[in-house]
């Protein structure tokens, strides 16, 4: 992901998210490790941050955002 930001992910906020190029992750302020990945073409996907055995954090897509 190109950029990340921490927000309170309410429906109104998630619906208004957009990026102009690349993709960006928006993480939930109230539920650590859970967020939305937004792609430049407008696609939004729920994602979670998981920790690999090496200790590195990695975002994993859970599924498309249903409006």
PDB file as gemmi writes it, atoms N, CA and C in Angstrom:
CRYST1    1.000    1.000    1.000  90.00  90.00  90.00 P 1                      
ATOM      1  N   UNK A   1       0.834  -1.182   0.000  1.00  0.00           N  
ATOM      2  CA  UNK A   1       0.000   0.000   0.000  1.00  0.00           C  
ATOM      3  C   UNK A   1       0.877   1.243   0.000  1.00  0.00           C  
ATOM      4  N   UNK A   2       0.430   2.231  -0.701  1.00  0.00           N  
ATOM      5  CA  UNK A   2       1.205   3.457  -0.840  1.00  0.00           C  
ATOM      6  C   UNK A   2       1.111   4.318   0.416  1.00  0.00           C  
ATOM      7  N   UNK A   3      -0.068   4.578   0.890  1.00  0.00           N  
ATOM      8  CA  UNK A   3      -0.256   5.463   2.038  1.00  0.00           C  
ATOM      9  C   UNK A   3      -1.192   4.822   3.043  1.00  0.00           C  
ATOM     10  N   UNK A   4      -1.030   5.187   4.303  1.00  0.00           N  
ATOM     11  CA  UNK A   4      -1.929   4.700   5.333  1.00  0.00           C  
ATOM     12  C   UNK A   4      -2.367   5.862   6.214  1.00  0.00           C  
ATOM     13  N   UNK A   5      -3.560   5.721   6.767  1.00  0.00           N  
ATOM     14  CA  UNK A   5      -4.121   6.748   7.638  1.00  0.00           C  
ATOM     15  C   UNK A   5      -5.041   6.067   8.630  1.00  0.00           C  
ATOM     16  N   UNK A   6      -5.135   6.583   9.850  1.00  0.00           N  
ATOM     17  CA  UNK A   6      -6.009   6.024  10.871  1.00  0.00           C  
ATOM     18  C   UNK A   6      -7.224   6.926  11.054  1.00  0.00           C  
ATOM     19  N   UNK A   7      -8.421   6.335  10.911  1.00  0.00           N  
ATOM     20  CA  UNK A   7      -9.685   7.068  11.002  1.00  0.00           C  
ATOM     21  C   UNK A   7     -10.700   6.254  11.793  1.00  0.00           C  
ATOM     22  N   UNK A   8     -11.792   6.902  12.164  1.00  0.00           N  
ATOM     23  CA  UNK A   8     -12.936   6.167  12.674  1.00  0.00           C  
ATOM     24  C   UNK A   8     -13.740   5.752  11.443  1.00  0.00           C  
ATOM     25  N   UNK A   9     -13.782   4.453  11.138  1.00  0.00           N  
ATOM     26  CA  UNK A   9     -14.390   3.972   9.893  1.00  0.00           C  
ATOM     27  C   UNK A   9     -15.903   3.824  10.021  1.00  0.00           C  
ATOM     28  N   UNK A  10     -16.600   4.924   9.889  1.00  0.00           N  
ATOM     29  CA  UNK A  10     -18.063   4.921   9.828  1.00  0.00           C  
ATOM     30  C   UNK A  10     -18.465   4.824   8.359  1.00  0.00           C  
ATOM     31  N   UNK A  11     -19.688   4.405   8.079  1.00  0.00           N  
ATOM     32  CA  UNK A  11     -20.146   4.222   6.704  1.00  0.00           C  
ATOM     33  C   UNK A  11     -19.963   5.492   5.870  1.00  0.00           C  
ATOM     34  N   UNK A  12     -20.306   6.620   6.424  1.00  0.00           N  
ATOM     35  CA  UNK A  12     -20.188   7.892   5.710  1.00  0.00           C  
ATOM     36  C   UNK A  12     -18.726   8.171   5.337  1.00  0.00           C  
ATOM     37  N   UNK A  13     -17.826   7.886   6.237  1.00  0.00           N  
ATOM     38  CA  UNK A  13     -16.398   8.102   5.983  1.00  0.00           C  
ATOM     39  C   UNK A  13     -15.895   7.146   4.913  1.00  0.00           C  
ATOM     40  N   UNK A  14     -16.233   5.854   5.040  1.00  0.00           N  
ATOM     41  CA  UNK A  14     -15.781   4.845   4.077  1.00  0.00           C  
ATOM     42  C   UNK A  14     -16.310   5.151   2.686  1.00  0.00           C  
ATOM     43  N   UNK A  15     -17.562   5.567   2.575  1.00  0.00           N  
ATOM     44  CA  UNK A  15     -18.146   5.900   1.275  1.00  0.00           C  
ATOM     45  C   UNK A  15     -17.429   7.074   0.607  1.00  0.00           C  
ATOM     46  N   UNK A  16     -16.881   7.986   1.387  1.00  0.00           N  
ATOM     47  CA  UNK A  16     -16.235   9.171   0.822  1.00  0.00           C  
ATOM     48  C   UNK A  16     -14.748   8.967   0.506  1.00  0.00           C  
ATOM     49  N   UNK A  17     -14.168   7.846   0.891  1.00  0.00           N  
ATOM     50  CA  UNK A  17     -12.739   7.614   0.657  1.00  0.00           C  
ATOM     51  C   UNK A  17     -12.437   7.458  -0.828  1.00  0.00           C  
ATOM     52  N   UNK A  18     -11.340   8.072  -1.265  1.00  0.00           N  
ATOM     53  CA  UNK A  18     -10.879   7.917  -2.641  1.00  0.00           C  
ATOM     54  C   UNK A  18      -9.392   8.232  -2.698  1.00  0.00           C  
ATOM     55  N   UNK A  19      -8.741   7.737  -3.728  1.00  0.00           N  
ATOM     56  CA  UNK A  19      -7.334   8.048  -3.972  1.00  0.00           C  
ATOM     57  C   UNK A  19      -7.165   8.378  -5.446  1.00  0.00           C  
ATOM     58  N   UNK A  20      -6.158   9.183  -5.770  1.00  0.00           N  
ATOM     59  CA  UNK A  20      -5.973   9.583  -7.162  1.00  0.00           C  
ATOM     60  C   UNK A  20      -5.033   8.642  -7.913  1.00  0.00           C  
ATOM     61  N   UNK A  21      -4.088   8.027  -7.205  1.00  0.00           N  
ATOM     62  CA  UNK A  21      -3.182   7.094  -7.872  1.00  0.00           C  
ATOM     63  C   UNK A  21      -2.718   6.035  -6.871  1.00  0.00           C  
ATOM     64  N   UNK A  22      -2.385   4.867  -7.369  1.00  0.00           N  
ATOM     65  CA  UNK A  22      -1.940   3.780  -6.504  1.00  0.00           C  
ATOM     66  C   UNK A  22      -3.070   3.263  -5.641  1.00  0.00           C  
ATOM     67  N   UNK A  23      -2.735   2.817  -4.440  1.00  0.00           N  
ATOM     68  CA  UNK A  23      -3.754   2.400  -3.492  1.00  0.00           C  
ATOM     69  C   UNK A  23      -3.349   2.891  -2.111  1.00  0.00           C  
ATOM     70  N   UNK A  24      -4.320   2.930  -1.199  1.00  0.00           N  
ATOM     71  CA  UNK A  24      -4.066   3.435   0.143  1.00  0.00           C  
ATOM     72  C   UNK A  24      -4.846   2.611   1.150  1.00  0.00           C  
ATOM     73  N   UNK A  25      -4.311   2.506   2.337  1.00  0.00           N  
ATOM     74  CA  UNK A  25      -4.989   1.804   3.416  1.00  0.00           C  
ATOM     75  C   UNK A  25      -5.482   2.784   4.454  1.00  0.00           C  
ATOM     76  N   UNK A  26      -6.680   2.575   4.904  1.00  0.00           N  
ATOM     77  CA  UNK A  26      -7.271   3.400   5.949  1.00  0.00           C  
ATOM     78  C   UNK A  26      -7.631   2.460   7.088  1.00  0.00           C  
ATOM     79  N   UNK A  27      -6.967   2.643   8.226  1.00  0.00           N  
ATOM     80  CA  UNK A  27      -7.130   1.731   9.358  1.00  0.00           C  
ATOM     81  C   UNK A  27      -8.103   2.300  10.369  1.00  0.00           C  
ATOM     82  N   UNK A  28      -8.849   1.397  11.017  1.00  0.00           N  
ATOM     83  CA  UNK A  28      -9.850   1.780  12.000  1.00  0.00           C  
ATOM     84  C   UNK A  28      -9.169   2.203  13.295  1.00  0.00           C  
ATOM     85  N   UNK A  29      -9.510   3.382  13.779  1.00  0.00           N  
ATOM     86  CA  UNK A  29      -8.952   3.902  15.019  1.00  0.00           C  
ATOM     87  C   UNK A  29      -9.425   3.091  16.218  1.00  0.00           C  
ATOM     88  N   UNK A  30     -10.688   2.596  16.177  1.00  0.00           N  
ATOM     89  CA  UNK A  30     -11.275   1.912  17.313  1.00  0.00           C  
ATOM     90  C   UNK A  30     -11.039   0.403  17.312  1.00  0.00           C  
ATOM     91  N   UNK A  31     -10.658  -0.173  16.195  1.00  0.00           N  
ATOM     92  CA  UNK A  31     -10.431  -1.613  16.081  1.00  0.00           C  
ATOM     93  C   UNK A  31      -9.079  -1.838  15.394  1.00  0.00           C  
ATOM     94  N   UNK A  32      -8.000  -1.857  16.162  1.00  0.00           N  
ATOM     95  CA  UNK A  32      -6.665  -1.959  15.583  1.00  0.00           C  
ATOM     96  C   UNK A  32      -6.509  -3.191  14.681  1.00  0.00           C  
ATOM     97  N   UNK A  33      -5.847  -2.999  13.556  1.00  0.00           N  
ATOM     98  CA  UNK A  33      -5.592  -4.097  12.631  1.00  0.00           C  
ATOM     99  C   UNK A  33      -6.695  -4.343  11.622  1.00  0.00           C  
ATOM    100  N   UNK A  34      -7.749  -3.540  11.622  1.00  0.00           N  
ATOM    101  CA  UNK A  34      -8.868  -3.693  10.694  1.00  0.00           C  
ATOM    102  C   UNK A  34      -9.009  -2.406   9.895  1.00  0.00           C  
ATOM    103  N   UNK A  35      -9.236  -2.539   8.585  1.00  0.00           N  
ATOM    104  CA  UNK A  35      -9.344  -1.338   7.778  1.00  0.00           C  
ATOM    105  C   UNK A  35      -9.921  -1.571   6.403  1.00  0.00           C  
ATOM    106  N   UNK A  36      -9.755  -0.564   5.560  1.00  0.00           N  
ATOM    107  CA  UNK A  36     -10.244  -0.580   4.187  1.00  0.00           C  
ATOM    108  C   UNK A  36      -9.083  -0.222   3.270  1.00  0.00           C  
ATOM    109  N   UNK A  37      -8.911  -0.986   2.209  1.00  0.00           N  
ATOM    110  CA  UNK A  37      -7.930  -0.661   1.180  1.00  0.00           C  
ATOM    111  C   UNK A  37      -8.691  -0.053   0.012  1.00  0.00           C  
ATOM    112  N   UNK A  38      -8.245   1.112  -0.463  1.00  0.00           N  
ATOM    113  CA  UNK A  38      -8.911   1.814  -1.552  1.00  0.00           C  
ATOM    114  C   UNK A  38      -7.945   1.878  -2.734  1.00  0.00           C  
ATOM    115  N   UNK A  39      -8.412   1.424  -3.891  1.00  0.00           N  
ATOM    116  CA  UNK A  39      -7.614   1.425  -5.111  1.00  0.00           C  
ATOM    117  C   UNK A  39      -7.968   2.643  -5.953  1.00  0.00           C  
ATOM    118  N   UNK A  40      -7.063   3.048  -6.831  1.00  0.00           N  
ATOM    119  CA  UNK A  40      -7.254   4.241  -7.660  1.00  0.00           C  
ATOM    120  C   UNK A  40      -8.494   4.157  -8.545  1.00  0.00           C  
ATOM    121  N   UNK A  41      -8.880   2.961  -8.970  1.00  0.00           N  
ATOM    122  CA  UNK A  41     -10.065   2.804  -9.822  1.00  0.00           C  
ATOM    123  C   UNK A  41     -11.374   2.831  -9.040  1.00  0.00           C  
ATOM    124  N   UNK A  42     -11.303   3.018  -7.719  1.00  0.00           N  
ATOM    125  CA  UNK A  42     -12.503   3.145  -6.906  1.00  0.00           C  
ATOM    126  C   UNK A  42     -12.894   1.906  -6.127  1.00  0.00           C  
ATOM    127  N   UNK A  43     -12.239   0.791  -6.371  1.00  0.00           N  
ATOM    128  CA  UNK A  43     -12.552  -0.456  -5.660  1.00  0.00           C  
ATOM    129  C   UNK A  43     -12.143  -0.330  -4.195  1.00  0.00           C  
ATOM    130  N   UNK A  44     -13.008  -0.798  -3.297  1.00  0.00           N  
ATOM    131  CA  UNK A  44     -12.727  -0.766  -1.863  1.00  0.00           C  
ATOM    132  C   UNK A  44     -12.845  -2.189  -1.315  1.00  0.00           C  
ATOM    133  N   UNK A  45     -11.879  -2.564  -0.492  1.00  0.00           N  
ATOM    134  CA  UNK A  45     -11.811  -3.924   0.035  1.00  0.00           C  
ATOM    135  C   UNK A  45     -11.517  -3.861   1.533  1.00  0.00           C  
ATOM    136  N   UNK A  46     -12.278  -4.628   2.323  1.00  0.00           N  
ATOM    137  CA  UNK A  46     -11.977  -4.746   3.745  1.00  0.00           C  
ATOM    138  C   UNK A  46     -10.654  -5.491   3.882  1.00  0.00           C  
ATOM    139  N   UNK A  47      -9.840  -5.112   4.848  1.00  0.00           N  
ATOM    140  CA  UNK A  47      -8.583  -5.814   5.058  1.00  0.00           C  
ATOM    141  C   UNK A  47      -8.244  -5.859   6.548  1.00  0.00           C  
ATOM    142  N   UNK A  48      -7.382  -6.795   6.895  1.00  0.00           N  
ATOM    143  CA  UNK A  48      -6.906  -6.949   8.265  1.00  0.00           C  
ATOM    144  C   UNK A  48      -5.392  -7.007   8.227  1.00  0.00           C  
ATOM    145  N   UNK A  49      -4.787  -6.582   9.294  1.00  0.00           N  
ATOM    146  CA  UNK A  49      -3.339  -6.613   9.384  1.00  0.00           C  
ATOM    147  C   UNK A  49      -2.958  -7.822  10.235  1.00  0.00           C  
ATOM    148  N   UNK A  50      -2.152  -8.703   9.674  1.00  0.00           N  
ATOM    149  CA  UNK A  50      -1.718  -9.905  10.383  1.00  0.00           C  
ATOM    150  C   UNK A  50      -0.208  -9.870  10.568  1.00  0.00           C  
ATOM    151  N   UNK A  51       0.237 -10.568  11.604  1.00  0.00           N  
ATOM    152  CA  UNK A  51       1.661 -10.597  11.879  1.00  0.00           C  
ATOM    153  C   UNK A  51       2.249 -11.919  11.407  1.00  0.00           C  
ATOM    154  N   UNK A  52       3.270 -11.824  10.568  1.00  0.00           N  
ATOM    155  CA  UNK A  52       3.951 -13.003  10.058  1.00  0.00           C  
ATOM    156  C   UNK A  52       4.867 -13.562  11.154  1.00  0.00           C  
ATOM    157  N   UNK A  53       5.299 -14.833  11.037  1.00  0.00           N  
ATOM    158  CA  UNK A  53       6.215 -15.396  12.026  1.00  0.00           C  
ATOM    159  C   UNK A  53       7.501 -14.578  12.206  1.00  0.00           C  
ATOM    160  N   UNK A  54       7.900 -13.863  11.172  1.00  0.00           N  
ATOM    161  CA  UNK A  54       9.103 -13.026  11.255  1.00  0.00           C  
ATOM    162  C   UNK A  54       8.863 -11.756  12.079  1.00  0.00           C  
ATOM    163  N   UNK A  55       7.593 -11.476  12.416  1.00  0.00           N  
ATOM    164  CA  UNK A  55       7.243 -10.284  13.178  1.00  0.00           C  
ATOM    165  C   UNK A  55       6.770  -9.124  12.321  1.00  0.00           C  
ATOM    166  N   UNK A  56       6.903  -9.248  11.011  1.00  0.00           N  
ATOM    167  CA  UNK A  56       6.484  -8.187  10.102  1.00  0.00           C  
ATOM    168  C   UNK A  56       4.963  -8.169   9.960  1.00  0.00           C  
ATOM    169  N   UNK A  57       4.370  -6.981   9.945  1.00  0.00           N  
ATOM    170  CA  UNK A  57       2.932  -6.841   9.749  1.00  0.00           C  
ATOM    171  C   UNK A  57       2.624  -6.792   8.260  1.00  0.00           C  
ATOM    172  N   UNK A  58       1.547  -7.478   7.861  1.00  0.00           N  
ATOM    173  CA  UNK A  58       1.181  -7.564   6.450  1.00  0.00           C  
ATOM    174  C   UNK A  58      -0.332  -7.421   6.316  1.00  0.00           C  
ATOM    175  N   UNK A  59      -0.810  -6.542   5.417  1.00  0.00           N  
ATOM    176  CA  UNK A  59      -2.254  -6.437   5.202  1.00  0.00           C  
ATOM    177  C   UNK A  59      -2.762  -7.589   4.345  1.00  0.00           C  
ATOM    178  N   UNK A  60      -3.917  -8.139   4.712  1.00  0.00           N  
ATOM    179  CA  UNK A  60      -4.533  -9.240   3.981  1.00  0.00           C  
ATOM    180  C   UNK A  60      -5.956  -8.823   3.616  1.00  0.00           C  
ATOM    181  N   UNK A  61      -6.301  -8.908   2.326  1.00  0.00           N  
ATOM    182  CA  UNK A  61      -7.655  -8.563   1.886  1.00  0.00           C  
ATOM    183  C   UNK A  61      -8.660  -9.588   2.373  1.00  0.00           C  
ATOM    184  N   UNK A  62      -9.802  -9.111   2.922  1.00  0.00           N  
ATOM    185  CA  UNK A  62     -10.847 -10.002   3.414  1.00  0.00           C  
ATOM    186  C   UNK A  62     -11.983 -10.153   2.420  1.00  0.00           C  
ATOM    187  N   UNK A  63     -12.330  -9.103   1.717  1.00  0.00           N  
ATOM    188  CA  UNK A  63     -13.407  -9.176   0.749  1.00  0.00           C  
ATOM    189  C   UNK A  63     -13.850  -7.800   0.311  1.00  0.00           C  
ATOM    190  N   UNK A  64     -14.605  -7.746  -0.782  1.00  0.00           N  
ATOM    191  CA  UNK A  64     -15.041  -6.466  -1.320  1.00  0.00           C  
ATOM    192  C   UNK A  64     -16.026  -5.769  -0.390  1.00  0.00           C  
ATOM    193  N   UNK A  65     -16.015  -4.468  -0.433  1.00  0.00           N  
ATOM    194  CA  UNK A  65     -16.909  -3.652   0.350  1.00  0.00           C  
ATOM    195  C   UNK A  65     -18.247  -3.596  -0.353  1.00  0.00           C  
ATOM    196  N   UNK A  66     -19.298  -3.988   0.316  1.00  0.00           N  
ATOM    197  CA  UNK A  66     -20.652  -3.945  -0.252  1.00  0.00           C  
ATOM    198  C   UNK A  66     -21.302  -2.646   0.163  1.00  0.00           C  
ATOM    199  N   UNK A  67     -21.785  -1.884  -0.766  1.00  0.00           N  
ATOM    200  CA  UNK A  67     -22.417  -0.588  -0.474  1.00  0.00           C  
ATOM    201  C   UNK A  67     -23.884  -0.739  -0.192  1.00  0.00           C  
TER     202      UNK A  67                                                      
END                                                                             
